[in-house]
Amino acid sequence: DVPDYALVMGNPARPRGWMSRHGHRLRDPDSDGVMICPESGLRYRLESDTLVCMDLDEDEALPVAMGTGRIGYRDLVHRGDPGL
């Protein structure tokens, strides 16, 4: 099974990182183990090999204002985000 938000590659698939609810790759965790979505600013943390959003209840839908991503990958790259 592939955990929610896991980025896997290869055959067989192997975990290579984590993705946010907006579909952006999360950078390595900071010293507190927190990863931040470059678009929404939502914070994520690994808990028992499961990625958990610290700011929103996983069972709730995204707020309407956050329901659609507004920043594409190319825009993030042009910002110079070192995690991409």
N, C-alpha and C positions, 0 to 999 in steps of 0.2 A: 504494500500500500504506500502511496505517496502522501505525505502529510500536507494539510492545507498550507498554501503559500510557498511550498517548497519549489525551488528551481532545480530541475533534474536534467541531466544530459547523459547521452550514451545509451548503449545497449549491451548489457542491462543498464537501466537508468540508475544513476548515482546522484545523490544530493550535491549541488554546487553552490547553493546560496538560498536566499529567501526573497520573496516578492511581496509588495504591499497590496492592499485591497484595490489600489488604483493601477496595478500592473507594472509598477516600477521596481527595479532591483534595489534591494536594501543594502547599504554598505555594511561593513563589519561593525559589530557592536562596539559602543564606547566602553569606558571603564566600568560603567554601571550595568553593562549588558543590554543597553537600549539601542535599537536601530530606528531611524527616522525616515519616513517616506519623503522624498525630495519634493513632491507636489503638495500633498495635503498637510504635511507636518505631523501626521499621526505617528505615535510611538509604539514600537513593538518590542517584545522581549520573549526569549525562548524559556519555556517552562516545561520541564520533562519532555524534551524533544518535540514540543508543540509550540508554534509561534502564536503569541497572544497579542492582540491589540490592547494597549493599555488605556486608550482614550475612549473607545466605543465598545459597547456590548456586542459580542460576536453574533448573537442571535437576532439583533436588531438590524434593519436595513440602514444603509448610509443615509444621513440627512440629505434632503433634496438638493441643497447647495453643493454637496459633495458627491452626488450620484453620478456625475459625468466628469471624467478627467478633462482638464483644460490644457495641460502641458504635454506635448509629445516628446518622444525620446530625443529627437534632433534639437529641440529647444533646450532640453536639459544638458545635452552635450555642448551646445554653444555657450551655456552658462559656465562651463568649465568644471562641472561637478566631477571631482576626482574618483567617485565611486563607480563611474560609468566606463 
